Amino acid sequence: MTSFEEIENSRAKAGITRKALYQTAGVNKETWRRIAQGSNLPNTRTLQKLKAALDALLAQRERSNG
């Protein structure tokens, strides 16, 4: 399972905004903020949604740069 930190590092490295990622994943902004601040631990479903959204955004970017 990919950790939140791994997802966040990959997102930043790829130049994808936090907003694009949490919106694509369907994760609430406050949920994202609490996880990023360490106030909440992400559940498995949230991590899966974030990873799938990151993969989709990366694939979209790759197709655009074709």
DSSP file (Angstrom, degrees, kcal/mol; ACC not computed):
  #  RESIDUE AA STRUCTURE BP1 BP2  ACC     N-H-->O    O-->H-N    N-H-->O    O-->H-N    TCO  KAPPA ALPHA  PHI   PSI    X-CA   Y-CA   Z-CA
    1    1 A M              0   0    0      0, 0.0     2,-0.3     0, 0.0    47,-0.0   0.000 360.0 360.0 360.0 134.6    0.0    0.0    0.0
    2    2 A T        -     0   0    0      1,-0.1     2,-0.1    45,-0.0    49,-0.1  -0.580 360.0-130.9 -77.0 136.7    1.3    3.4   -0.9
    3    3 A S     >  -     0   0    0     -2,-0.3     4,-2.1     1,-0.1     5,-0.2  -0.427  19.2-113.0 -84.8 163.4    1.6    5.9    2.0
    4    4 A F  H  > S+     0   0    0      1,-0.2     4,-2.9     2,-0.2     5,-0.2   0.891 118.7  55.3 -60.1 -40.0    0.2    9.4    2.0
    5    5 A E  H  > S+     0   0    0      1,-0.2     4,-2.6     2,-0.2    -1,-0.2   0.891 107.2  49.2 -62.9 -39.9    3.8   10.7    2.1
    6    6 A E  H  > S+     0   0    0      2,-0.2     4,-2.3     1,-0.2    -1,-0.2   0.911 112.7  47.3 -65.4 -41.8    4.7    8.7   -1.0
    7    7 A I  H  X S+     0   0    0     -4,-2.1     4,-2.6     2,-0.2    -2,-0.2   0.933 113.5  48.3 -63.5 -45.9    1.6   10.1   -2.8
    8    8 A E  H  X S+     0   0    0     -4,-2.9     4,-2.5     2,-0.2    -2,-0.2   0.898 111.9  49.0 -63.7 -41.9    2.4   13.6   -1.7
    9    9 A N  H  X S+     0   0    0     -4,-2.6     4,-2.5     2,-0.2    -1,-0.2   0.916 113.0  47.0 -64.2 -43.2    6.0   13.4   -2.8
   10   10 A S  H  X S+     0   0    0     -4,-2.3     4,-1.9     2,-0.2    -2,-0.2   0.894 111.9  51.5 -65.2 -40.0    5.0   12.0   -6.2
   11   11 A R  H  X>S+     0   0    0     -4,-2.6     5,-2.3     2,-0.2     4,-0.7   0.944 112.8  44.1 -60.6 -49.5    2.4   14.7   -6.6
   12   12 A A  H ><5S+     0   0    0     -4,-2.5     3,-0.9     1,-0.2    -2,-0.2   0.912 112.1  52.4 -64.1 -43.3    4.9   17.5   -5.8
   13   13 A K  H 3<5S+     0   0    0     -4,-2.5    -1,-0.2     1,-0.3    -2,-0.2   0.858 110.7  48.3 -61.1 -36.5    7.6   16.0   -8.0
   14   14 A A  H 3<5S-     0   0    0     -4,-1.9    -1,-0.3    -5,-0.2    -2,-0.2   0.565 113.0-119.1 -81.9  -9.3    5.2   15.8  -10.9
   15   15 A G  T <<5 +     0   0    0     -3,-0.9     2,-0.4    -4,-0.7    -3,-0.2   0.767  61.2 149.6  76.4  25.3    4.0   19.4  -10.4
   16   16 A I      < -     0   0    0     -5,-2.3    -1,-0.3    -6,-0.2    -2,-0.1  -0.769  46.4-120.0 -91.3 134.5    0.4   18.4   -9.8
   17   17 A T     >  -     0   0    0     -2,-0.4     4,-1.9     1,-0.1     5,-0.1  -0.347  12.5-124.2 -72.8 154.3   -1.5   20.7   -7.4
   18   18 A R  H  > S+     0   0    0      1,-0.2     4,-3.0     2,-0.2     5,-0.3   0.925 113.1  54.4 -58.8 -44.8   -3.0   19.5   -4.2
   19   19 A K  H  > S+     0   0    0      1,-0.2     4,-2.4     2,-0.2     5,-0.3   0.911 106.2  50.5 -59.3 -44.9   -6.3   20.8   -5.3
   20   20 A A  H  > S+     0   0    0      1,-0.2     4,-2.1     2,-0.2    -1,-0.2   0.903 113.8  46.8 -59.8 -40.4   -6.2   18.9   -8.6
   21   21 A L  H  X S+     0   0    0     -4,-1.9     4,-2.3     2,-0.2    -2,-0.2   0.957 114.8  42.2 -70.0 -50.3   -5.4   15.7   -6.7
   22   22 A Y  H  X>S+     0   0    0     -4,-3.0     5,-2.7     1,-0.2     4,-0.8   0.859 117.0  48.9 -69.8 -31.0   -8.0   15.8   -4.0
   23   23 A Q  H  <5S+     0   0    0     -4,-2.4     3,-0.4    -5,-0.3    -1,-0.2   0.924 112.1  47.6 -70.5 -42.6  -10.7   17.0   -6.4
   24   24 A T  H  <5S+     0   0    0     -4,-2.1    -2,-0.2    -5,-0.3    -1,-0.2   0.878 114.4  48.0 -62.8 -36.9   -9.9   14.3   -8.9
   25   25 A A  H  <5S-     0   0    0     -4,-2.3    -1,-0.2    -5,-0.2    -2,-0.2   0.668 110.5-123.1 -76.9 -16.6   -9.9   11.7   -6.0
   26   26 A G  T  <5 +     0   0    0     -4,-0.8     2,-0.5    -3,-0.4    -3,-0.2   0.807  60.5 148.4  75.2  29.8  -13.2   13.0   -4.6
   27   27 A V      < -     0   0    0     -5,-2.7    -1,-0.3    -6,-0.2    -2,-0.1  -0.845  52.4-110.7-100.4 133.3  -11.5   13.7   -1.3
   28   28 A N     >  -     0   0    0     -2,-0.5     4,-2.4     1,-0.1     5,-0.2  -0.299  20.7-125.0 -61.0 141.3  -12.8   16.6    0.8
   29   29 A K  H  > S+     0   0    0      1,-0.2     4,-2.6     2,-0.2     5,-0.1   0.887 111.8  50.5 -55.2 -42.7  -10.5   19.5    1.1
   30   30 A E  H  > S+     0   0    0      2,-0.2     4,-2.6     1,-0.2    -1,-0.2   0.867 107.8  52.6 -67.2 -36.3  -10.7   19.4    4.9
   31   31 A T  H  > S+     0   0    0      2,-0.2     4,-2.2     1,-0.2    -2,-0.2   0.945 110.9  47.7 -61.8 -47.1   -9.9   15.7    4.9
   32   32 A W  H  X S+     0   0    0     -4,-2.4     4,-2.9     1,-0.2    -2,-0.2   0.938 112.1  50.0 -57.4 -48.3   -6.8   16.4    2.8
   33   33 A R  H  X S+     0   0    0     -4,-2.6     4,-2.2     1,-0.2     6,-0.3   0.909 110.6  48.8 -60.0 -44.5   -5.7   19.2    5.1
   34   34 A R  H  X>S+     0   0    0     -4,-2.6     5,-1.9     2,-0.2     6,-1.5   0.886 113.7  46.3 -64.9 -39.0   -6.1   17.1    8.3
   35   35 A I  H ><5S+     0   0    0     -4,-2.2     3,-0.9     4,-0.2    -2,-0.2   0.938 112.7  50.0 -67.2 -46.2   -4.1   14.2    6.8
   36   36 A A  H 3<5S+     0   0    0     -4,-2.9    -2,-0.2     1,-0.3    -1,-0.2   0.851 112.6  47.5 -62.0 -35.3   -1.4   16.5    5.5
   37   37 A Q  H 3<5S-     0   0    0     -4,-2.2    -1,-0.3    -5,-0.2    -2,-0.2   0.592 114.5-117.0 -81.2 -11.0   -1.1   18.2    8.9
   38   38 A G  T <<5S+     0   0    0     -3,-0.9    -3,-0.2    -4,-0.6    -2,-0.1   0.565  82.8 119.9  85.7   8.5   -1.0   14.8   10.7
   39   39 A S  S   <S+     0   0    0     -5,-1.9     2,-0.3    -6,-0.3    -4,-0.2   0.834  79.2  27.2 -72.6 -32.9   -4.2   15.4   12.6
   40   40 A N  S    S-     0   0    0     -6,-1.5    -2,-0.3    -9,-0.1    -1,-0.1  -0.943  75.7-131.2-127.9 149.4   -5.8   12.4   11.0
   41   41 A L        -     0   0    0     -2,-0.3     2,-0.1    -3,-0.1    -6,-0.1  -0.844  34.2-116.4 -94.0 137.0   -4.5    9.2    9.6
   42   42 A P        -     0   0    0      0, 0.0     2,-0.1     0, 0.0   -38,-0.1  -0.468  25.2-129.1 -73.3 143.4   -5.9    8.3    6.1
   43   43 A N     >  -     0   0    0     -2,-0.1     4,-2.2     1,-0.1     5,-0.2  -0.422  28.5-101.9 -83.8 169.6   -7.9    5.2    5.8
   44   44 A T  H  > S+     0   0    0      1,-0.2     4,-2.4     2,-0.2     5,-0.2   0.889 120.7  53.5 -59.1 -43.1   -7.2    2.6    3.1
   45   45 A R  H  > S+     0   0    0      1,-0.2     4,-2.3     2,-0.2    -1,-0.2   0.900 108.3  49.8 -61.7 -42.4  -10.1    3.8    0.9
   46   46 A T  H  > S+     0   0    0      2,-0.2     4,-2.5     1,-0.2    -1,-0.2   0.918 111.1  49.2 -63.3 -43.9   -8.8    7.4    0.9
   47   47 A L  H  X S+     0   0    0     -4,-2.2     4,-2.6     1,-0.2    -2,-0.2   0.905 110.7  50.7 -61.9 -41.0   -5.3    6.2    0.0
   48   48 A Q  H  X S+     0   0    0     -4,-2.4     4,-2.4     2,-0.2    -2,-0.2   0.911 111.2  48.2 -62.8 -42.6   -6.6    4.1   -2.8
   49   49 A K  H  X S+     0   0    0     -4,-2.3     4,-2.2     2,-0.2    -2,-0.2   0.908 113.0  47.5 -64.6 -42.5   -8.6    7.0   -4.2
   50   50 A L  H  X S+     0   0    0     -4,-2.5     4,-2.5     2,-0.2    -2,-0.2   0.906 113.0  48.2 -66.1 -41.6   -5.6    9.4   -4.0
   51   51 A K  H  X S+     0   0    0     -4,-2.6     4,-2.6     2,-0.2    -2,-0.2   0.913 112.3  48.6 -65.7 -43.1   -3.3    6.9   -5.7
   52   52 A A  H  X S+     0   0    0     -4,-2.4     4,-2.2     2,-0.2    -2,-0.2   0.904 112.8  48.4 -63.8 -41.1   -5.8    6.2   -8.5
   53   53 A A  H  X S+     0   0    0     -4,-2.2     4,-2.6     2,-0.2    -2,-0.2   0.908 111.2  50.1 -65.7 -42.0   -6.3   10.0   -9.0
   54   54 A L  H  X S+     0   0    0     -4,-2.5     4,-2.6     2,-0.2     5,-0.2   0.933 111.1  49.0 -61.5 -46.0   -2.5   10.5   -9.1
   55   55 A D  H  X S+     0   0    0     -4,-2.6     4,-2.3     1,-0.2    -1,-0.2   0.904 112.2  48.9 -60.1 -41.9   -2.1    7.7  -11.6
   56   56 A A  H  X S+     0   0    0     -4,-2.2     4,-2.4     2,-0.2    -2,-0.2   0.909 112.1  47.8 -65.9 -42.5   -4.9    9.2  -13.8
   57   57 A L  H  X S+     0   0    0     -4,-2.6     4,-2.2     2,-0.2    -2,-0.2   0.887 112.4  49.3 -66.2 -38.9   -3.4   12.7  -13.6
   58   58 A L  H  X S+     0   0    0     -4,-2.6     4,-2.3     2,-0.2    -2,-0.2   0.908 112.3  48.0 -65.8 -41.7    0.1   11.4  -14.5
   59   59 A A  H  X S+     0   0    0     -4,-2.3     4,-2.4     2,-0.2    -2,-0.2   0.895 111.3  50.9 -65.3 -40.5   -1.3    9.4  -17.4
   60   60 A Q  H  X S+     0   0    0     -4,-2.4     4,-2.1     1,-0.2    -2,-0.2   0.915 110.9  48.6 -62.8 -43.4   -3.3   12.4  -18.6
   61   61 A R  H  X S+     0   0    0     -4,-2.2     4,-1.9     2,-0.2    -2,-0.2   0.900 110.5  51.5 -63.8 -41.4   -0.2   14.6  -18.5
   62   62 A E  H  X S+     0   0    0     -4,-2.3     4,-0.8     1,-0.2    -2,-0.2   0.901 110.1  48.7 -64.5 -41.2    1.8   11.9  -20.3
   63   63 A R  H  < S+     0   0    0     -4,-2.4     3,-0.3     1,-0.2    -1,-0.2   0.879 110.3  51.9 -65.6 -37.1   -0.8   11.8  -23.1
   64   64 A S  H  < S+     0   0    0     -4,-2.1    -1,-0.2     1,-0.2    -2,-0.2   0.841 112.9  43.7 -67.4 -33.7   -0.8   15.6  -23.4
   65   65 A N  H  <        0   0    0     -4,-1.9    -1,-0.2    -5,-0.2    -2,-0.2   0.565 360.0 360.0 -86.3  -9.6    3.0   15.7  -23.7
   66   66 A G     <        0   0    0     -4,-0.8    -1,-0.1    -3,-0.3    -3,-0.1   0.272 360.0 360.0   5.7 360.0    2.7   12.7  -26.1
